[in-house]
Amino acid sequence: MAKHSILRVIAIVLSLIFFIITMVFTALAGPGKDPFLESTKNISDAFVTEITPDGWTFTIWSIIYIFLALVMVYVISGIFRKNAYGPVYCSPAVLPHGFFVTWCLNLTLNIAWLFLWDRKLMSAALAFLILIALTNYLMIFFSCIGLNNYGAWLAKYHKVDLWLHRVVVQNGIAIYATWTTIASLVNLTIVHPVHLPRCDLGADRSVLQELQRCRPFTKQHFIGRIGLVVWRHIKTPLYEHISPESMTPMEIADKQKHIAQRERPRTSTTMGKHNPGRLAAIVVSVVSFAISLVFNGLSVVGLGPYDTTTGNVSAVFDTQITPSGWTFQIWSVIYVWLIAMVIYIVTGLCRKNGYGYVYCSPAVLPYGFFVSWCLNLCCNIGWLIVWDKGIMIAALVFLVLVICTNYSMICFICHGLHVQNGVMIYTTWTTIATLINLTIVLTYDVGMSPLDAATISYASLTVVLLVWFALENFVLDKHVRYVLVIYPVLIWALTGNLDKNFDAESPNRNGFFIVALLALASVLFLVRIVLVIWRHIKQPLYTDVSPEAMEPTDIAEKQKKIFR
């Protein structure tokens, strides 16, 4: 545990970036500055209910964000502080990966809720608030797991960190969770009279009277809770029955990592049973994918929560990098390939090999893949909603998150043709879509000329193309050798650009850029095909590894949880 954990550092940095982005959008939403139409207070005043508290109570958001900022400061400080076993943030890792993944998802939902609230889409805002509250409770759950594993050791050797975890992390998230639960009920009360038939007013008032009678009990309960906690802290302190000397943080982490494998015999039936955790991850991913398909289907025809079609919005925000309409038919190819990927994954639940069920024997697709996929689908839905409302800055942010999660999925899989290439089609097209969205923001929000805005995006695409070509051929060849679909997708998009934006009679610099990029992509594609064929024959993969030397169980033991 003496060294830094790169994966955990990345999780912390991503959490910090998500938190900063959320703070920026929250600060803009407060006074109703661009990209928001009204202040959050004005929206709240427009939808007053009998459960809406006085305006001063909403200043609790300041306390919440101060607490969350302290959580971030405390977590980051662990990167620079050390104990006897190494950096504090990973020695021991009290906050697991799930905490940071859930936090990033929570903050993404928070941003989406701000836009839905600003556009007065109360039913959708309610759904997002409920998800925010649920992810808050999930973060508390993950923090409790950390203390359950390492609480005794912290109580003995690092009491300050133990109390910082209790007071700052757990109580900070608990404040956030409690208030978003209350906010969900307020939002539910808004949705009730606006979208549902009104109930009897006398019945509503009787409920409020009952709630008022509960107020003294709530105060007494709080005082009683404080007294009970103080008494238990003195009389029955935690971790007294555990000897911290009996197990170091390294041993605890090792036990958490390998407990299942240590108890199993090394036989062909080692991995013969279903894996409930992985099964749940697959089911949640498939359900999320189905929900995403529904939202995408509705967005195409402009039904449900959408005001217009995605094509109409694209036509309104036209740029010199937007390709012809027919190129967007590639979304059909993307979703057909993703559906094929889902079918392949689900069939693994029914197929078996010599070690057990294919999906977990061995588990070629790790947990991190499914976590990234679920986060990706949430960002995809968020992008569809803000794109429909013409909020281009927010749409750009969501698209950036979509491609980031796409690339993380690729990092996690690095696995067979059907899976890698399916995700890579999606990744390549969303990268192009992000550059189109960037051009829209530069043109319509920043005020840059359409010519210059498109040039910036074409230049960015050129850099990305050249960097990727170098990486895939000289750095990542072992992992992405058979990923070839990037170039056909790029050629498809550039052909659409040539069809729409190239004027043969008076071409501008972007016209030349399109032609040059199309030629470059075609040449690189041919070079890539030749290289892959030559390496497949002359330098086949895995010839230096003996498959018999390591069984799937041995490989699984050496993997961190998120890679299993």
Secondary structure, 3 states (H helix, E strand, C coil): CCCCCHHHHHHHHHHHHHHHHHHHHHHHHCCCCCCCCCCHHHHHHHCCCCCCCCHHHHHHHHHHHHHHHHHHHHHHHHHHCEECCEECCCCCCCCCHHHHHHHHHHHHHHHHHHHHHHCCCHHHHHHHHHHHHHHHHHHHHHHHHHHHHHHHHHHHHCHHHHHHHHHHHHHHHHHHHHHHHHHHHHHHHHHHHHHCCCCCHHHHHHHHHHHHHHHHHHHHHHHHHHHHHHHHHHHCCCCCCCCHHHCCHHHHHHHHHHHHHHCCCCCCCCECCCCHHHHHHHHHHHHHHHHHHHHHHHHHHCCCCCCCCHHHHHHHCCCCCCCCHHHHHHHHHHHHHHHHHHHHHHHCCCCEECCEECCCCCCCCCHHHHHHHHHHHHHHHHHHHHHHCCCHHHHHHHHHHHHHHHHHHHHHHCCCHHHHHHHHHHHHHHHHHHHHHHHHHHHHHCCCCHHHHHHHHHHHHHHHHHHHHHHHHHCCHHHHCCCCCHHHHHHHHHHHHHHHHCCCCCCCHHHHHHHHHHHHHHHHHHHHHHHHHHHHHHCCCCCCCCHHHCCHHHHHHHCCHHHC
